[in-house]
Amino acid sequence: MTCVDLAKGQVVMFGGKGGVGKTTCAAATALHFAQTGRRTLAISTDPTPSLRHIFETDGKDRITKIDNRLSFSELGTEQIREMWDKRFGHEVYEVFSSFVSINYDEFTEFMTSVLPGLGDEFMVDYTRELVAAEEYDIVVWDTAPMGQTLALLNTPALLAKHLRMAPRIYSRLKLGDRTREPVLSILRRWERLSAANMEFLHTRVKVTLVTIAEALAVEQLDGIMHELRDGGIEADQVIVNNLVRDEGSEFLRTRAAQQKTYLDAVHRKCSGLKVVELPLFPVEVKGINRLEKVANILFE
């Protein structure tokens, strides 16, 4: 990925297993685009976000400005739940409460905490609206939007299919408790919104996967790529992080040799993608100066 690869209004999405350095790579990428003159927003939907730590700022505001071109936003579970409640919650509840008896608070707790991927489904819509508002030229999203998110975007279509098979009197006359609107009408509106979000993923989002040269991470990379492909999405590049380059001791030589086996496996699995090799740094990557060093390698 280079700067010229991305048009205005593009989203760069970072995915991968936890602890591989997604947030660091996302922050460095956002810094790069900001320094090339683009209004850039970095978003993290990690349950334990660390953008404020990496950028070395308090991040108390919903959107925190680093400078005139770079801002970031950390949206934890509670923030996503509040935003989902305002945007999606009541309409989705109208549909589901026509099938099962459940109060709204219990429903919201289940949907936003128990059901995997729902926060990311909402965040696709949130990010799409950010892009549509044209406040930012580039949005960098630090998340793990895999199979659950893609499957949930198809949920309203599956529910609509069920209702169309239900008795005609039910499907036509069943009303939502709050709006008194026919459930099929609510469902069609939700279905259109999900379709718009899926189209957004297909056309405006570039996916970067981050991994490390270890057995479990490389094995999980296969599953992540298959889940994306099942949703009609191809990754654009893979970053292999924390590679040992200084072999000045027996320990480091042994570690480097072990990593080479898994690095070769990544190149084989991802032969059609750009593979970026990122070295293990001797110090923690935080602050603008160290992020610039990461960005220089990512966009070499």
C-alpha positions in Angstrom: 0.0 0.0 0.0 1.3 3.4 -0.9 -0.2 6.9 -0.5 -1.3 7.1 -4.1 -3.2 3.8 -3.7 -5.9 5.5 -1.7 -8.6 7.8 -3.0 -10.3 10.4 -0.9 -12.9 8.8 1.4 -11.1 5.5 1.6 -10.9 3.3 4.7 -7.9 1.2 5.8 -9.1 -1.6 8.0 -6.6 -3.5 10.2 -7.4 -7.1 11.3 -5.7 -10.0 12.9 -5.4 -11.9 16.2 -4.8 -10.0 19.4 -1.3 -8.9 20.4 0.3 -8.9 17.0 0.6 -5.1 16.7 -2.5 -4.1 14.8 -2.9 -0.8 16.8 0.7 0.2 16.3 0.5 -0.4 12.5 -2.8 1.4 12.3 -1.4 4.4 14.2 1.7 4.5 12.0 -0.5 4.3 8.9 -2.7 7.2 10.1 0.4 9.3 10.9 1.7 8.6 7.4 -1.4 9.8 5.6 -1.7 12.9 7.9 1.9 13.8 7.1 1.1 13.6 3.4 -1.5 16.3 3.8 -4.7 14.2 4.3 -7.2 14.8 7.0 -7.0 11.4 8.8 -8.9 9.8 11.6 -7.7 6.7 13.4 -10.5 4.7 15.1 -10.0 1.8 17.5 -12.8 -0.5 18.5 -10.6 -2.8 20.6 -12.2 -3.6 24.0 -8.9 -2.4 25.6 -7.9 0.4 23.2 -4.3 1.8 23.2 -4.2 4.6 20.7 -3.9 7.2 23.4 -1.0 5.3 24.8 0.7 5.0 21.4 0.1 8.7 20.6 1.1 9.7 24.1 -2.0 11.8 24.8 -4.9 11.6 27.3 -7.6 11.0 24.6 -10.4 12.2 26.9 -12.6 13.5 24.0 -14.7 11.3 21.8 -12.4 12.5 18.9 -9.0 13.7 20.0 -6.9 15.9 17.7 -3.2 15.3 17.5 -2.7 18.1 15.0 -4.7 19.8 12.2 -4.5 16.7 10.0 -4.5 13.8 12.5 -7.2 12.8 15.0 -8.1 9.6 16.7 -11.1 8.0 18.5 -11.2 5.1 20.9 -14.6 3.4 21.1 -14.8 0.8 23.8 -17.6 -1.5 24.5 -19.6 1.0 26.5 -19.3 3.8 23.9 -20.3 1.4 21.1 -23.3 0.2 23.1 -24.5 3.8 23.6 -24.1 4.6 19.9 -25.7 1.4 18.8 -28.6 2.0 21.1 -29.3 5.4 19.5 -28.8 4.3 15.9 -29.9 0.7 15.7 -31.2 -0.6 19.0 -34.9 0.2 19.0 -35.6 -0.9 15.4 -33.7 -4.1 15.8 -35.6 -4.8 19.0 -38.9 -4.3 17.3 -38.0 -7.1 14.9 -36.6 -9.5 17.5 -39.3 -8.9 20.1 -41.9 -10.1 17.6 -40.2 -13.6 17.9 -39.3 -13.8 21.5 -40.4 -12.2 24.8 -37.5 -10.1 26.1 -37.3 -6.6 27.6 -35.3 -3.9 25.9 -32.4 -3.7 28.5 -31.8 -7.5 28.4 -32.0 -7.4 24.6 -29.4 -4.6 24.3 -27.1 -6.4 26.8 -27.3 -9.6 24.8 -26.9 -8.0 21.4 -23.9 -5.7 22.2 -22.0 -8.0 24.7 -22.9 -11.6 24.0 -23.5 -11.8 20.3 -20.0 -11.6 18.7 -19.3 -9.1 16.0 -22.3 -6.8 16.5 -20.2 -3.9 17.6 -18.2 -4.2 14.4 -21.4 -4.4 12.3 -22.5 -1.1 13.8 -19.0 0.3 13.3 -19.2 -0.4 9.6 -22.2 1.9 9.4 -20.6 4.5 11.7 -17.5 4.5 9.5 -19.6 4.7 6.3 -21.3 7.8 7.7 -18.0 9.4 8.6 -16.8 8.9 5.1 -20.0 10.3 3.6 -19.7 13.4 5.8 -16.4 14.2 4.1 -14.8 15.5 7.3 -11.8 13.2 6.8 -9.9 12.1 3.7 -8.8 8.8 5.1 -10.2 6.7 8.0 -7.9 4.1 9.6 -9.9 1.5 11.5 -8.1 -0.8 14.1 -10.4 -3.8 14.6 -10.9 -7.5 13.8 -13.8 -7.5 11.3 -14.0 -11.2 10.4 -16.6 -13.8 9.8 -19.1 -12.8 12.5 -19.4 -9.2 11.2 -20.0 -10.3 7.6 -22.5 -12.9 8.7 -24.4 -10.4 10.9 -24.7 -8.0 7.9 -26.8 -10.8 6.3 -29.0 -11.2 9.3 -31.9 -9.0 8.1 -32.1 -10.8 4.8 -32.4 -14.1 6.6 -35.1 -12.8 8.9 -37.0 -11.4 6.0 -36.9 -14.8 4.3 -38.3 -16.4 7.4 -41.1 -13.8 7.7 -42.1 -14.2 4.0 -42.5 -17.9 4.8 -44.7 -17.2 7.8 -48.5 -17.1 7.7 -49.6 -14.2 5.6 -51.7 -12.6 8.4 -48.6 -12.6 10.7 -46.2 -11.2 8.2 -48.6 -8.5 7.1 -50.2 -7.5 10.4 -47.6 -8.1 13.1 -46.7 -4.6 14.5 -43.7 -3.4 16.5 -44.7 -2.6 20.1 -43.2 0.9 20.0 -43.7 2.2 16.5 -46.8 0.2 15.6 -45.1 -0.2 12.2 -45.3 -3.6 10.4 -42.3 -5.7 11.3 -41.7 -6.5 7.6 -41.4 -2.8 6.9 -38.9 -2.3 9.7 -37.0 -5.4 8.5 -36.9 -4.1 4.9 -35.4 -0.8 6.1 -32.7 -2.7 8.1 -32.0 -5.0 5.2 -31.4 -2.0 2.9 -29.0 -0.5 5.5 -27.1 -3.7 5.8 -26.8 -4.0 2.1 -25.4 -0.5 1.9 -22.9 -1.4 4.6 -21.8 -4.5 2.8 -21.4 -2.5 -0.5 -19.3 0.0 1.5 -17.0 -2.8 2.7 -16.7 -4.1 -0.9 -15.9 -0.8 -2.6 -14.4 1.7 -0.1 -12.4 -0.5 2.4 -8.9 -1.8 2.0 -8.0 -4.6 4.4 -4.6 -5.0 5.9 -3.9 -8.1 8.0 -1.3 -8.1 10.7 0.4 -11.2 12.0 3.6 -12.4 13.6 6.0 -15.2 12.6 4.7 -17.8 15.1 2.7 -21.0 14.6 -0.7 -20.0 16.0 -0.7 -16.6 14.4 0.1 -18.0 10.9 -2.4 -20.8 11.3 -5.1 -18.3 12.3 -4.2 -16.2 9.2 -5.7 -18.9 7.0 -9.0 -18.8 8.8 -9.2 -15.0 8.7 -8.5 -14.9 5.0 -11.2 -17.6 4.4 -13.8 -15.7 6.4 -13.1 -12.5 4.4 -13.4 -14.4 1.1 -16.7 -15.9 2.2 -17.9 -12.4 2.5 -16.5 -11.4 -0.9 -13.6 -9.4 0.5 -9.9 -9.9 -0.3 -7.1 -8.5 1.9 -4.8 -6.0 0.2 -1.7 -6.7 2.2 -0.2 -8.6 5.1 2.2 -7.1 7.7 4.5 -9.6 9.5 5.5 -7.9 12.7 8.3 -8.2 15.3 10.8 -10.0 13.1 14.3 -10.4 14.6 16.9 -8.7 12.4 19.8 -8.4 14.8 21.3 -11.9 15.4 24.0 -10.9 17.8 23.4 -13.7 20.3 22.6 -17.4 20.2 19.1 -16.7 21.5 18.4 -14.2 18.7 19.9 -16.5 16.0 17.7 -19.3 17.2 14.6 -17.1 17.3 15.3 -15.7 13.8 15.7 -19.2 12.3 12.4 -20.2 13.9 10.7 -17.1 12.5 12.0 -17.7 9.0 10.1 -20.9 8.8 6.8 -19.2 9.6 7.7 -16.1 7.5 8.2 -18.4 4.5 4.8 -19.9 5.2 3.2 -16.4 5.1 4.8 -15.6 1.8 3.4 -18.9 0.4 -0.1 -18.4 1.7 -0.2 -14.8 0.6 1.6 -15.1 -2.7 -0.9 -12.8 -4.4 -0.6 -10.1 -1.7 2.0 -7.5 -0.8 3.8 -8.8 2.3 5.5 -6.2 4.5 8.2 -7.3 7.0 8.4 -5.2 10.1 11.3 -5.7 12.4 11.2 -6.1 16.2 12.2 -2.7 17.6 14.5 -2.5 20.7 12.1 -0.1 22.4 8.4 0.2 22.8 6.8 2.0 19.8 5.0 5.0 21.1 5.2 8.7 20.3 5.3 10.4 16.9 9.1 9.9 16.3 9.0 6.2 16.8 5.7 5.8 14.8 7.4 7.7 12.0 10.1 4.9 11.9 7.4 2.3 11.6 5.6 4.3 8.9 8.8 4.7 6.9 9.1 0.9 6.7 5.4 0.3 6.0 5.4 2.8 3.1 9.0 2.2 1.9 
